[in-house]
Amino acid sequence: MGLRRSIATIAAKIELQEPDPQLELKRCAELLRQFGSARSLSRGRQLHSLLARHGRRDRERFVGNLLVQMYGSCGSVIEAREVFDAIHQRNVYSWTILVTAYAHNGHLADSKHILAKMPGHSIVVWNVVITAYGARGYVDEARGLFARMPVANVVSWSIVVTAYAQEGNLLEAGILFDAMPERTVVPCTAMIVANAENGNLREAEEIFHRMPQWNGVDPDKSALMGVIDASSGLACTTKAKIIHMIVEELVHPPDAGIDTKLVSMFAKCGCPEAAREIFDRMEDRGRVAWNSMLAAYAQNERGAEALQLFKEMELEGIEVDEVSFVCVLSVCSHAGMLATACCEFSSMVGDFEIAPVVDHFNCVIDLLGRLGRIGDAQEIVLEMPFEPGTVSWRSVLSACGLQGNVQKASLAATELHNLENQDGGPFVLLSNVHARA
């Protein structure tokens, strides 16, 4: 595995005491960031142990900060705190990443306690904690923290306005919005979407049209795309159609970029028919628009329509890319079409000379698992030219559960446990496999 080899290489070079320790430190920093992004706790611990054994480099501020960040990203706040406490000469960034680790992992009271102990006043850290409270529905607590801020900036205001708007409390959101010293696209979008969701279309349009008055925030194409992006998480087709109505009123003539965003919005809310209506009316359909429509079919398990659209895409002379093939392979996976998937994968590499990425392999792994070919799925996980992530191993573990394959489930559960953190979830799944075997 690539990352394991990297750790071994660094360990060997440190043992040999090569003359350029800064070069290896730079590589260690890159690995710690990768481990954090991949939530690979076990590998992060291995590298931490290596750094601790050689000159206690984990206590240096640069390395210590990276370790705190890595442990926080992996969900291990206890280890993040242990590293933080050992860092010599902590700086504002050290405190910021520790508070972020607690806040992002749901330890709200602890994050607020650390914020109170932090020397000085960092607006960034305050905003992190307020965001965490608002995101978890503690909107009044978020506002209480906002009121106690020594100094607030436009981001702080945007956080509380957005929190109330997303909760549907338009009264409080409106009071704060009107009091804002400066209004940017983010709070304006939150208010537009919240009003639209609650049927206040006139108010939503009024906010959009007044945006030029507020410190040069123009209701241009990018702002409107921001509104659509913010609406893409709507689970309700009716609400998505309300946003569509507002866009129809504001955009003349139709714009290809905005229409593409609308296709994606309807795809995410489970309405591929509405997405296709918009797609069909588009005069200038580039690759992004075609991929968005492919994704709409793939996300909603409309295999026949997706494969037909993919053929049309080729006939139209649109250059397909890796995203196009992720959509096609995903459709094949959900439909159990192994022969088609193999054909498309081979065509991608041989005919189109597109290098496969991990998402392509994950689609094939999922497909093999669904068909009960767990050995083949596991072989791809172990042999593909990428470090397997949680998606890969979870597909194998899920397939083992369906087939009652205890032996291969044990490996998958162990690898998944090492990647995720100390959570025993994978072993709960493993016990279910044992029960079914």
N, C-alpha and C positions, 0 to 999 in steps of 0.2 A: 504494500500500500504506500502511496506517495508520501503522506504525512509521517507515517511510521519511519520510512527511510530517512526523511529529513531530520527527525529527532536523533536517529542513530548516527547520521553523518555529523551532526553538530556535536553529539557526545564524543565521538571519536576525535574530532578536531580539538575539542577542549582538553581531552586527555593528552593529546600530543602537544598541547600548549603552542598552537600556531601563533605567529607574530601579529595577526590582525584580529584581535578580539572584538573590535567594533563591528567588523563585517559579520561575525557570527551573532553578535547582539542584535544587529539589524534583522538577520534572518529569524532569530527567536521572536522578535517583535512581530514580524509578519505572521509567524505560525500562531502566536497567541491571538492575534486578530482573527485568523482563519478559524481557530478552535472555538472562539467566542461566537462567530457568525454561524458555525455549524452546530453549536451547542454540544461540542465534543468534550465533555467534562473529563473523561478518563485520560484522553491524550493531553489535555491541558494540565492535569495533575502530573503526568509523566514529565512534561517539560518543566513544570514548577520544581519538581524534585531534583531534576538535573541542575537547574539554576541555583537551587539552595545548596547543593553539594559542592559547587565550585565557587567559592568566594562569597557566599551569601548574597548573590546578585539580586535576589528577590527583595532585599531590603533597600536597594537603591530606588530612588523615587521614580525614575523612568520605567524600570521593569516592574516595580511594585504597582504603579498605576495601571499598567497593562494587565497585570494579573488580577487586580480588583475588577477591572472591566470584563475580563474573560470569565471570571467566576460569576459575576452578576449576570452576564448574558446566558450562562449555563444554568442559572437559577439557584446557585449555591451561595446564598448571602452570608452564611456562617463563615465559609472559607474566605469570602471577599473581605469580611470584617477582620479576620485574623491577619490577612496580609496587610490590610490598611493599618492596623495597630502596630505592625512591625516596621512600617516605612519610616526611614529617617527624613526629617525635614519635609513633612507633607505640605503641599501647596493647595491653592483653591481648586485645581483640577482634581486632586486626590479626594477632596470632600465632595465635589460634584459627582464623580463617578460612584462613590459609595452611596450617596443619597439616591442616585439614579437606580443603583442595583436594588435597593430596598423598595423604592417606589414602583419600579417596573414589575417586581415580583409580588406585588400586592401587600407588602408590609408597610401599610400607610402610617400607622402610629409610630413605628420605628423610624421611618423616613422623616416624620415631623419632629421627632425627638432629636435626631442627629442634626437637622436643620437648626434647631434652637441652640445646639452646642457649637455650631460651626463659627469659627472666628470671622468677623467681617460680615458683610451683607452682599451676597451674590444673587442678582436678579435671576440668573439662569437657574440656580438651584431652587429658588422659590417657585419658579415657573414649572419645573419638573414635578415638584410635589403637588402643586395645584392641579396640574394636568392629570396626575394619577388619581387624585380624589374625584375630579370631574368625570374621568373615563369610567370609573366604577360606580357612578351614580350618586356619589356623595356631593351633590352640587352645592348645597348650603354650606357644607364644611369647606369646600373649595372657595366659596365666596368669602367665608370668614377669614381664611388665610390671606386671600387677596386684600381684604380690608386692613390686615395687619402688616402688609408689606411696607418696609421703609421707603422704598421707591418702586413704582410700577412703570412698566413700559408698554408699548402698543401690543406686544405679544401677551403680556399679562391680561390686559383688557380682552383681547381676542379669545383667550382661553375660557374666561368665565362667561362671556357672551355666548360662545359656541356651546359650552356645557349646558346652559339654560335652554338654548334654542333646540339642541338635540333632545333634551328632556321634554320638549313641547311646552315649556313654561314661557310663553311669548310675552307675558306681562313683565316678568323680571328681566328677560333677555332684552326687551325693548327699552326698559329703564336704563340698563347698563349701556346699551348700544347708543342711546341718545346722549349719554354722558361721556362717551369716549372722546378724548382729546384729538384722536386721529383714527380714521376708519380705513382699513386696508381691505383687500379682496377677501381675506379669510372670514372676518366677522360678517361682512356684507353677504357672502355666499351662505353662511350659516343662517342668517335671517331670511334670505330669499327662500332657501330650501324649507326652513321651518314653517314659514308662512304658507308656502305652496302645499306642504304636507297637511296643513290644517285647513286647507280650502280658501285661504286668504290670498287669492290670486292678484287682486288689485294692489294689495300692500306689497306683494313680492315684486310686481312690475315697477311699482313706485320706487322701491329701494334700488332696483337695478338702474332706473333712469336717473336717479339722483347721485349715482356714484361719481360722475365728473365733478360735482361740487365739493367732494370730500378729498381735499389734498391731492388732486390730480389723478385719482383712481378712475381710469376710463373703463366704461362698459364695453370694452373691445372684445375681439374674438377670444383672446386668452382668458379674459375674465369669465366669459360665458362658458368656455370649456371647463373652467374651474367649478362653476355651478353644476355642470353636468357630471363632472367627476365626483363631486360631493354627493350627488344623488345616486351614484351607481351602486351604493350599498343598500338601496331600498329593496325590501323583500316584497313589496306590494306593487303589482303591475299598475293599479289605479293611480298610485302616487307618481310612478314613473311617467305615466301618460299625462299627468298634470304638468310635470316639468317639460315634457315634450310640447304641450300646448303653449307654455310661456315662450319657449324657444321659437316656435313657429310664428308667434306674434312679433318677436324681436328681430329675427334674421330674414332679411330680404336683400338679394335673392338667396336661395339655399347655398350653404357653404359645405364643401366636401369634408373639411376637417371636423366641423361641428356634427355633420351627419354621421361620420365615423364614430364619434363619441357617443352619439345616440344609439347606434347599433350595439356598442359595447354595454351601454346602460341597460337596454332591454334584454340583452343576453344574460347579464348578471341577475336580473330580477325574474328570470325564467320565462321570458316571452319571445321566443325566436321568431314567431310570426310577425310581430311588430317590428323586430329588427330587420326581417327580410323585406318588409314593405318599404322601409327607409332605404335599404341597400338597393332595391330595384329602381328606385326613382333617381338615384345618384347618377349624374352624367359623367363625373370625373372620379372613377373608382380606381385608386391606386392599390398597391400591395397591402398597405395597412388596412384599408377598407375590406378587402377580400379576406385577410387574416381575421379580422374582427368578426366577419360573418361566419367563417369557418369555426371560430371559437364559440360563437353563439350556438351552433349546431352541436359541437363537441360537448360543451358544458351541459347541454340539455339532452344528451344521449340520442341525438337524431342522426344515426349512422348513415343511412341511405342518402339523406339530403347532403350530409357533409362530403361524402365521397363523390357525389354528383357535382357538387360545387367545386371540388378540387379539380375534377376533370375540366369543368368549364373554365376554371382559372388558367389551366395550361393551354387550352384552346384559344383563350383570349390573348395569350402571349404575356401574361403577367409572370414575372420572375418569382418563383416560390423560394422560401427561405426556411431556416430551421424552425421558426414559429409555425409555418404552414404544416410541416411534418409532425410537429408535436400534436397539433390538432387532429391530424389524420390518424396517427398512431394511438391517440387517446380514444378516438372513436372505435378503432379496431379492438382495443382492449376491452371496452365496455360491451362490445357486440360479440366478443369471442372469436374474431376473425383472424386466426393465426396465419394462414396462408397469405392473406392480403397484407397483414402487418409485415411479414418477412419480405414480401415483394416490394412494398413501399420503402422499407428500411434499406434494402439493397439498392433500389433506384435512387434514393437520397444520396447514398455514398458514391455509387458508381456512375449514375447518369448526371446527377446535379452537382457532384463533387462538394457536398455539404458535409463537414465533419460533424459526427453525432455529438450531442451534449448529454449531460446526465439525465435530462428530462426525457430524451428519446429512449434511453436504456430503461428508465423507470416505467415507461409505458409498456415496454416489452416484458419487463419483470412482472408487472401487474397482470398482464394478459396470460402469461404462463402460469402464474399462481391461480388465476380464475379457472384455468383448464386442468388444474390438478398436477401440473408438471413442475413440482416444487424443486426437484433436483436441478432441472434446467434453469429455473429462476434463480436459485442460489448460486449456481455456477456463474451466471452473468453478473450477479452482485459481487462475487469475489474476483472475477477476471476483468471487469470493465475498467477502462483507464481513468477512473475517478475514485476518490475516496467515498465509499458508500455512506449515505446519509440516513436520516430517520425514515424518509419516505421509502427507500429501497428495502430496509430491513422490516419495516412495518407491513409492507406488501407480502413479504415472505411469511412473516408471523401470522398474518391474517389467513393466508392460504393454508398454512399448517393447521390452523384451527378448523378450517372447513374439512380438511382431509384427515385430521387426527394423527398427523405426523409428529410424534413427540421428539424424535432425535433431532430433526432439523429445526424444530421449534425452539429447542434449548439453545442452539447457537444463535438463532435470530433474536431471542429474548435477551441473551447476554450482550450481544452487540448493541441492541437497541437501548438497553439499560445504560451501557457505557457511554453512549452518545447523548442521551437525554439528560440525565443527572441522577440523583439518588432516589428518585421516585420509583416505587415498586410496581408501577403500572404494567410494564412488560411481563413481569413474573406473575401478575394476576392473570394476564392473557395466557401465559404458559400453563398455569394451573388449570385453566379451562380446557386447554388442549389435552392435558392428562385425563381430565374428567370424561372427555368424549372418546378417548382412545379405547 
